[in-house]
Amino acid sequence: MGYLIFGGQEFEFEDRLLLHLKFVIGQKLRKQECFFLSWHRGADDGSGRFSLWMSPYAELAFRFSGGREPEYNQRWLKVLNALSHTPRGLVVISEEEAEKYAKKNPDLS
């Protein structure tokens, strides 16, 4: 498990998911774009939803627990990027959810 560190708080994500989030977030911030990053919290974490306002001026860091960088899934990146341009902002979804989303949206395949 790795951590997205934002505003002095640490948010835990699985390393492979965090790698994909880092890529998409980096692309948007490089373009000076602001957006929400949102995800659902599991019952073990108190349930509910969480959202962060991401901007190029915010302090942001990524800490990975694994020593090797996982491989990128291009379809997952495309789906996360597409979601980041919606009014909801970048919504964290699993690799499996991204595959289902891509099947419903052929332009992302």
PyRosetta script that sets phi, psi and omega in degrees:
from pyrosetta import init, pose_from_sequence

init()
pose = pose_from_sequence("MGYLIFGGQEFEFEDRLLLHLKFVIGQKLRKQECFFLSWHRGADDGSGRFSLWMSPYAELAFRFSGGREPEYNQRWLKVLNALSHTPRGLVVISEEEAEKYAKKNPDLS")
pose.set_psi(1, 141.3)
pose.set_omega(1, 178.3)
pose.set_phi(2, -117.8)
pose.set_psi(2, -177.5)
pose.set_omega(2, -176.5)
pose.set_phi(3, -134.9)
pose.set_psi(3, 136.9)
pose.set_omega(3, 166.5)
pose.set_phi(4, -95.1)
pose.set_psi(4, 122.7)
pose.set_omega(4, -176.6)
pose.set_phi(5, -108.8)
pose.set_psi(5, 118.5)
pose.set_omega(5, -173.8)
pose.set_phi(6, -142.5)
pose.set_psi(6, 125.1)
pose.set_omega(6, 178.0)
pose.set_phi(7, 59.0)
pose.set_psi(7, 32.8)
pose.set_omega(7, 179.3)
pose.set_phi(8, 80.9)
pose.set_psi(8, -1.5)
pose.set_omega(8, 178.5)
pose.set_phi(9, -106.4)
pose.set_psi(9, 149.9)
pose.set_omega(9, 177.8)
pose.set_phi(10, -110.1)
pose.set_psi(10, 132.3)
pose.set_omega(10, 178.7)
pose.set_phi(11, -120.4)
pose.set_psi(11, 122.7)
pose.set_omega(11, -173.1)
pose.set_phi(12, -85.2)
pose.set_psi(12, 132.5)
pose.set_omega(12, 176.0)
pose.set_phi(13, -140.1)
pose.set_psi(13, 153.0)
pose.set_omega(13, 174.8)
pose.set_phi(14, -64.7)
pose.set_psi(14, 141.8)
pose.set_omega(14, -174.1)
pose.set_phi(15, -53.0)
pose.set_psi(15, -44.4)
pose.set_omega(15, -176.8)
pose.set_phi(16, -64.5)
pose.set_psi(16, -43.4)
pose.set_omega(16, 176.5)
pose.set_phi(17, -64.0)
pose.set_psi(17, -44.1)
pose.set_omega(17, -179.1)
pose.set_phi(18, -60.6)
pose.set_psi(18, -38.5)
pose.set_omega(18, 177.4)
pose.set_phi(19, -59.5)
pose.set_psi(19, -44.6)
pose.set_omega(19, -179.9)
pose.set_phi(20, -68.4)
pose.set_psi(20, -39.6)
pose.set_omega(20, 176.6)
pose.set_phi(21, -63.2)
pose.set_psi(21, -42.8)
pose.set_omega(21, 179.6)
pose.set_phi(22, -58.2)
pose.set_psi(22, -42.7)
pose.set_omega(22, -179.6)
pose.set_phi(23, -62.6)
pose.set_psi(23, -51.1)
pose.set_omega(23, -176.8)
pose.set_phi(24, -67.6)
pose.set_psi(24, -43.6)
pose.set_omega(24, 178.1)
pose.set_phi(25, -61.1)
pose.set_psi(25, -43.8)
pose.set_omega(25, 179.3)
pose.set_phi(26, -60.0)
pose.set_psi(26, -41.8)
pose.set_omega(26, 178.9)
pose.set_phi(27, -62.4)
pose.set_psi(27, -43.6)
pose.set_omega(27, -178.1)
pose.set_phi(28, -69.3)
pose.set_psi(28, -43.8)
pose.set_omega(28, -178.6)
pose.set_phi(29, -68.2)
pose.set_psi(29, -33.4)
pose.set_omega(29, 177.0)
pose.set_phi(30, -61.4)
pose.set_psi(30, -30.9)
pose.set_omega(30, 178.4)
pose.set_phi(31, -88.3)
pose.set_psi(31, 7.8)
pose.set_omega(31, -179.7)
pose.set_phi(32, 64.4)
pose.set_psi(32, 30.4)
pose.set_omega(32, 179.6)
pose.set_phi(33, -93.1)
pose.set_psi(33, 139.7)
pose.set_omega(33, 173.9)
pose.set_phi(34, -103.2)
pose.set_psi(34, 148.1)
pose.set_omega(34, -177.5)
pose.set_phi(35, -167.4)
pose.set_psi(35, 164.9)
pose.set_omega(35, 172.4)
pose.set_phi(36, -89.4)
pose.set_psi(36, 142.5)
pose.set_omega(36, 168.6)
pose.set_phi(37, -112.4)
pose.set_psi(37, 120.6)
pose.set_omega(37, -175.1)
pose.set_phi(38, -129.4)
pose.set_psi(38, 148.7)
pose.set_omega(38, 175.8)
pose.set_phi(39, -155.4)
pose.set_psi(39, 162.6)
pose.set_omega(39, 177.0)
pose.set_phi(40, -94.1)
pose.set_psi(40, 139.9)
pose.set_omega(40, 176.3)
pose.set_phi(41, -94.9)
pose.set_psi(41, 139.7)
pose.set_omega(41, 179.0)
pose.set_phi(42, -76.5)
pose.set_psi(42, 169.0)
pose.set_omega(42, -179.5)
pose.set_phi(43, -59.7)
pose.set_psi(43, -33.1)
pose.set_omega(43, 179.3)
pose.set_phi(44, -65.8)
pose.set_psi(44, -23.1)
pose.set_omega(44, -178.3)
pose.set_phi(45, -105.0)
pose.set_psi(45, 13.3)
pose.set_omega(45, 177.6)
pose.set_phi(46, 97.7)
pose.set_psi(46, 4.7)
pose.set_omega(46, 180.0)
pose.set_phi(47, 59.1)
pose.set_psi(47, 178.9)
pose.set_omega(47, 177.4)
pose.set_phi(48, 95.2)
pose.set_psi(48, -169.5)
pose.set_omega(48, -178.6)
pose.set_phi(49, -119.9)
pose.set_psi(49, 156.3)
pose.set_omega(49, -179.4)
pose.set_phi(50, -135.5)
pose.set_psi(50, 138.1)
pose.set_omega(50, 176.7)
pose.set_phi(51, -137.2)
pose.set_psi(51, 140.0)
pose.set_omega(51, 175.6)
pose.set_phi(52, -122.3)
pose.set_psi(52, 139.3)
pose.set_omega(52, 174.4)
pose.set_phi(53, -87.9)
pose.set_psi(53, 114.1)
pose.set_omega(53, -177.3)
pose.set_phi(54, -96.7)
pose.set_psi(54, 131.8)
pose.set_omega(54, 176.5)
pose.set_phi(55, -143.5)
pose.set_psi(55, 158.9)
pose.set_omega(55, -180.0)
pose.set_phi(56, -62.9)
pose.set_psi(56, -13.6)
pose.set_omega(56, -177.1)
pose.set_phi(57, -97.9)
pose.set_psi(57, -3.5)
pose.set_omega(57, -179.6)
pose.set_phi(58, -84.0)
pose.set_psi(58, 146.2)
pose.set_omega(58, 174.9)
pose.set_phi(59, -80.1)
pose.set_psi(59, 125.2)
pose.set_omega(59, -173.9)
pose.set_phi(60, -141.2)
pose.set_psi(60, 137.7)
pose.set_omega(60, 177.2)
pose.set_phi(61, -144.7)
pose.set_psi(61, 157.8)
pose.set_omega(61, 177.9)
pose.set_phi(62, -126.6)
pose.set_psi(62, 129.0)
pose.set_omega(62, 177.4)
pose.set_phi(63, -123.7)
pose.set_psi(63, 120.9)
pose.set_omega(63, -177.5)
pose.set_phi(64, -102.7)
pose.set_psi(64, 144.0)
pose.set_omega(64, 179.6)
pose.set_phi(65, -88.0)
pose.set_psi(65, -30.2)
pose.set_omega(65, -178.1)
pose.set_phi(66, -78.1)
pose.set_psi(66, 151.4)
pose.set_omega(66, 179.5)
pose.set_phi(67, -81.4)
pose.set_psi(67, -26.8)
pose.set_omega(67, -178.8)
pose.set_phi(68, -107.8)
pose.set_psi(68, 142.5)
pose.set_omega(68, 177.9)
pose.set_phi(69, -79.0)
pose.set_psi(69, 127.6)
pose.set_omega(69, 177.5)
pose.set_phi(70, -66.6)
pose.set_psi(70, 164.8)
pose.set_omega(70, 177.4)
pose.set_phi(71, -78.6)
pose.set_psi(71, 148.6)
pose.set_omega(71, 176.7)
pose.set_phi(72, -79.5)
pose.set_psi(72, 144.3)
pose.set_omega(72, 171.2)
pose.set_phi(73, -105.0)
pose.set_psi(73, 109.6)
pose.set_omega(73, -174.6)
pose.set_phi(74, -61.2)
pose.set_psi(74, -37.6)
pose.set_omega(74, 179.6)
pose.set_phi(75, -65.8)
pose.set_psi(75, -42.3)
pose.set_omega(75, 178.5)
pose.set_phi(76, -60.9)
pose.set_psi(76, -43.2)
pose.set_omega(76, 177.5)
pose.set_phi(77, -60.7)
pose.set_psi(77, -43.5)
pose.set_omega(77, 180.0)
pose.set_phi(78, -61.9)
pose.set_psi(78, -43.1)
pose.set_omega(78, -179.2)
pose.set_phi(79, -67.0)
pose.set_psi(79, -46.6)
pose.set_omega(79, 178.3)
pose.set_phi(80, -60.0)
pose.set_psi(80, -41.3)
pose.set_omega(80, 178.6)
pose.set_phi(81, -63.5)
pose.set_psi(81, -43.8)
pose.set_omega(81, 178.9)
pose.set_phi(82, -61.7)
pose.set_psi(82, -43.3)
pose.set_omega(82, 179.0)
pose.set_phi(83, -63.0)
pose.set_psi(83, -33.0)
pose.set_omega(83, -177.0)
pose.set_phi(84, -67.2)
pose.set_psi(84, -17.2)
pose.set_omega(84, 180.0)
pose.set_phi(85, -97.3)
pose.set_psi(85, 9.3)
pose.set_omega(85, 177.5)
pose.set_phi(86, -92.5)
pose.set_psi(86, 164.6)
pose.set_omega(86, 178.0)
pose.set_phi(87, -58.6)
pose.set_psi(87, -27.4)
pose.set_omega(87, 178.6)
pose.set_phi(88, -74.5)
pose.set_psi(88, -19.3)
pose.set_omega(88, -177.0)
pose.set_phi(89, 86.2)
pose.set_psi(89, -165.1)
pose.set_omega(89, -178.6)
pose.set_phi(90, -76.2)
pose.set_psi(90, 112.2)
pose.set_omega(90, 179.5)
pose.set_phi(91, -102.3)
pose.set_psi(91, 126.9)
pose.set_omega(91, -179.0)
pose.set_phi(92, -73.2)
pose.set_psi(92, 121.7)
pose.set_omega(92, 175.4)
pose.set_phi(93, -132.0)
pose.set_psi(93, 157.4)
pose.set_omega(93, -179.5)
pose.set_phi(94, -74.6)
pose.set_psi(94, 168.1)
pose.set_omega(94, 177.7)
pose.set_phi(95, -62.0)
pose.set_psi(95, -39.5)
pose.set_omega(95, 179.1)
pose.set_phi(96, -65.6)
pose.set_psi(96, -42.0)
pose.set_omega(96, 177.7)
pose.set_phi(97, -63.6)
pose.set_psi(97, -37.3)
pose.set_omega(97, 178.7)
pose.set_phi(98, -64.9)
pose.set_psi(98, -39.6)
pose.set_omega(98, 178.6)
pose.set_phi(99, -62.6)
pose.set_psi(99, -43.8)
pose.set_omega(99, 178.5)
pose.set_phi(100, -63.8)
pose.set_psi(100, -42.7)
pose.set_omega(100, 179.5)
pose.set_phi(101, -61.5)
pose.set_psi(101, -41.8)
pose.set_omega(101, -179.0)
pose.set_phi(102, -66.0)
pose.set_psi(102, -36.3)
pose.set_omega(102, 178.7)
pose.set_phi(103, -65.4)
pose.set_psi(103, -32.4)
pose.set_omega(103, 178.9)
pose.set_phi(104, -80.7)
pose.set_psi(104, -16.5)
pose.set_omega(104, -178.8)
pose.set_phi(105, -127.1)
pose.set_psi(105, 85.1)
pose.set_omega(105, -173.0)
pose.set_phi(106, -55.7)
pose.set_psi(106, -25.4)
pose.set_omega(106, 179.9)
pose.set_phi(107, -68.7)
pose.set_psi(107, -9.9)
pose.set_omega(107, 178.8)
pose.set_phi(108, -101.1)
pose.set_psi(108, -2.4)
pose.set_omega(108, -178.1)
pose.set_phi(109, -75.1)
pose.dump_pdb("model.pdb")
